[in-house]
Amino acid sequence: MIALATALCMIAAPAMAAGRDQGLLEIRIKDHREAIGDFAQFDINIDKISVSPKPGMMFWQTGWKDLTPSRATVDLTRHIGTNTARVFHAAVAAGAFDAFHLKLKSINAVLKKNRRAASVKNSLGPVKLSFEVPSQGETLLILDLVVSDFSDHPPRGYELAFNGYELYVNGKLIEKIPPG
C-alpha cells in the first residue's frame, strides 16, 4: 500500500511541477492611426504567432515555437490608439524569449473613398525582443501596427508594418517602443 502511494506521488509530482512552470501570455494588436483612416475595412487574417525561446545552455534546441491565435481575423479600423484586439491568451511554458513574429495569411482592405479593394504589402517580419513569461506570472505584449501610404513614391502603395510594442510583466510596464 505504501509503495502504491509512493508511486502515485511520483507520477503526480511532475504534473504538479509542470503546472507551476507555466505562465500566462497575452498578445494584443492595435493600429497607430497613420493611413488607417483611408479604409472602411482593414482585415488582417493571422496565420500564427511565433516566439523564439532563448537558447541558453541548450543552444542546439533553438527554433521558433508556433502559437495558435485565439482570434484569427482583426479589423484594424476598429482597433486604433488604445483600443486593442486580443489575438492570443493562454498558458505557456515559463521561460525567456528573444523574438516574436506575427505571420499573416492575408490582408483584405477596402478603401473609404471608392469602396474598392486595395492592395496592401505585408512588411511584417520577425522582431527581436527579449521578454520573459514568469512561472505563475502574466506577460502582456501589445503590438502596435501601422498602415502607411507610400503612393507618392511609385511603385509603392499601402504597406503594413510594425510601429512598436508595449511589454508588461505582472501588470508592470517593462518596455515601450517607441517611448512616449
C-alpha positions as CSV (number, residue, x, y, z in Angstrom):
1,M,0.0,0.0,0.0
2,I,2.8,2.4,0.9
3,A,4.6,1.5,-2.4
4,L,1.4,2.3,-4.3
5,A,1.0,5.7,-2.6
6,T,4.7,6.5,-3.2
7,A,4.3,5.6,-6.9
8,L,1.2,7.7,-7.3
9,C,3.0,10.7,-5.7
10,M,6.0,10.2,-8.0
11,I,3.7,10.3,-11.0
12,A,1.7,13.3,-9.8
13,A,4.7,15.4,-8.7
14,P,6.0,16.2,-12.3
15,A,2.5,17.1,-13.4
16,M,2.1,19.5,-10.5
17,A,5.5,20.9,-11.1
18,A,4.7,21.4,-14.8
19,G,1.6,23.5,-13.8
20,R,3.9,25.7,-11.7
21,D,6.3,26.1,-14.6
22,Q,3.7,27.8,-16.7
23,G,2.8,31.5,-17.1
24,L,0.1,33.4,-18.9
25,L,1.0,35.0,-22.2
26,E,-1.4,37.5,-23.8
27,I,-0.8,39.2,-27.2
28,R,-2.9,42.2,-28.4
29,I,-2.9,44.2,-31.6
30,K,-3.7,47.8,-32.4
31,D,-3.1,50.3,-35.2
32,H,-1.1,53.5,-35.0
33,R,-3.5,55.9,-36.8
34,E,-1.3,56.8,-39.8
35,A,-3.2,55.9,-43.0
36,I,-5.9,53.6,-41.4
37,G,-8.4,56.4,-41.9
38,D,-8.3,55.8,-45.6
39,F,-10.0,52.4,-45.1
40,A,-13.6,51.4,-44.4
41,Q,-12.4,47.9,-43.5
42,F,-8.9,46.5,-43.0
43,D,-9.0,42.8,-42.0
44,I,-5.8,41.0,-41.2
45,N,-6.0,37.2,-41.2
46,I,-3.5,35.8,-38.7
47,D,-1.9,32.5,-39.6
48,K,0.2,32.1,-36.4
49,I,2.2,33.9,-33.9
50,S,5.7,32.5,-33.4
51,V,8.1,33.1,-30.5
52,S,11.7,32.3,-30.3
53,P,12.9,30.8,-26.9
54,K,16.3,32.0,-25.7
55,P,18.6,29.0,-26.3
56,G,20.6,29.3,-23.1
57,M,22.6,26.2,-22.3
58,M,20.6,24.0,-24.8
59,F,21.6,26.1,-27.9
60,W,21.0,23.0,-30.2
61,Q,17.3,23.2,-29.4
62,T,16.8,26.7,-30.8
63,G,13.9,27.3,-33.1
64,W,10.5,29.0,-33.2
65,K,7.5,27.9,-31.2
66,D,4.2,28.5,-33.0
67,L,1.2,29.7,-31.1
68,T,-2.3,29.4,-32.5
69,P,-4.2,32.7,-32.3
70,S,-7.4,32.8,-30.3
71,R,-8.7,35.3,-32.8
72,A,-7.8,34.8,-36.4
73,T,-9.2,37.9,-38.0
74,V,-8.9,41.5,-36.8
75,D,-10.3,44.6,-38.5
76,L,-7.7,47.2,-37.7
77,T,-10.1,50.1,-38.4
78,R,-11.8,49.2,-35.1
79,H,-8.6,49.0,-33.0
80,I,-6.9,52.4,-33.2
81,G,-4.9,54.1,-30.4
82,T,-5.5,52.5,-27.1
83,N,-8.3,50.1,-28.3
84,T,-6.7,46.7,-28.7
85,A,-7.8,43.3,-30.1
86,R,-6.7,40.2,-28.1
87,V,-5.3,37.7,-30.5
88,F,-3.7,35.2,-28.1
89,H,-4.3,34.4,-24.4
90,A,-3.1,31.1,-23.0
91,A,-0.8,29.4,-20.5
92,V,2.6,28.7,-22.0
93,A,5.8,27.1,-20.6
94,A,7.6,29.7,-18.5
95,G,10.8,30.9,-19.9
96,A,12.8,33.6,-21.7
97,F,12.2,34.5,-25.3
98,D,14.3,36.7,-27.7
99,A,11.9,37.4,-30.6
100,F,8.4,37.2,-32.0
101,H,6.8,37.0,-35.4
102,L,3.2,37.8,-36.4
103,K,2.6,35.8,-39.5
104,L,-0.4,36.8,-41.7
105,K,-2.4,34.7,-44.2
106,S,-3.8,37.7,-45.9
107,I,-4.8,41.3,-45.7
108,N,-8.3,42.3,-47.0
109,A,-8.7,46.1,-47.2
110,V,-11.5,48.3,-48.6
111,L,-10.9,52.0,-49.2
112,K,-13.4,54.5,-47.9
113,K,-13.4,56.8,-51.0
114,N,-14.4,54.3,-53.6
115,R,-15.4,51.2,-51.7
116,R,-12.9,49.1,-53.7
117,A,-10.4,46.6,-52.5
118,A,-6.9,47.9,-52.0
119,S,-3.6,46.1,-52.3
120,V,-1.5,46.3,-49.2
121,K,2.0,45.0,-48.9
122,N,2.7,42.9,-45.8
123,S,6.0,44.2,-44.4
124,L,5.7,42.4,-41.1
125,G,8.7,40.3,-40.2
126,P,10.4,38.8,-37.1
127,V,11.1,41.3,-34.3
128,K,14.0,41.0,-31.9
129,L,12.6,41.4,-28.4
130,S,13.9,39.9,-25.2
131,F,11.0,39.1,-22.8
132,E,10.1,36.6,-20.2
133,V,7.0,34.6,-19.2
134,P,7.5,34.1,-15.5
135,S,6.3,30.9,-13.8
136,Q,2.8,31.6,-12.5
137,G,3.0,35.2,-13.8
138,E,1.5,37.1,-16.6
139,T,3.1,38.7,-19.7
140,L,1.2,41.1,-22.0
141,L,2.6,42.1,-25.3
142,I,0.8,44.8,-27.3
143,L,1.8,45.0,-30.9
144,D,1.4,48.5,-32.5
145,L,1.0,48.1,-36.2
146,V,0.9,50.9,-38.8
147,V,-0.6,51.2,-42.2
148,S,1.4,53.7,-44.3
149,D,0.6,55.3,-47.7
150,F,3.7,55.4,-49.9
151,S,1.7,56.0,-53.1
152,D,3.7,59.3,-53.6
153,H,6.8,57.1,-54.1
154,P,5.8,54.9,-57.1
155,P,5.6,52.0,-57.5
156,R,4.9,51.7,-53.8
157,G,1.4,51.9,-52.3
158,Y,0.0,51.0,-48.9
159,E,2.1,48.9,-46.5
160,L,1.5,47.3,-43.2
161,A,4.5,47.2,-40.7
162,F,5.3,47.3,-37.1
163,N,5.4,50.7,-35.4
164,G,6.3,49.4,-31.9
165,Y,5.2,47.5,-28.9
166,E,4.4,47.6,-25.2
167,L,5.6,44.9,-22.9
168,Y,4.1,44.3,-19.5
169,V,5.1,41.6,-16.9
170,N,2.8,41.1,-14.0
171,G,1.0,44.4,-14.7
172,K,4.2,46.5,-14.8
173,L,5.3,48.3,-18.0
174,I,8.8,46.9,-18.8
175,E,9.4,48.5,-22.2
176,K,7.6,50.7,-24.7
177,I,8.9,51.3,-28.2
178,P,8.7,54.0,-29.4
179,P,8.8,55.6,-25.9
180,G,6.2,58.2,-25.1
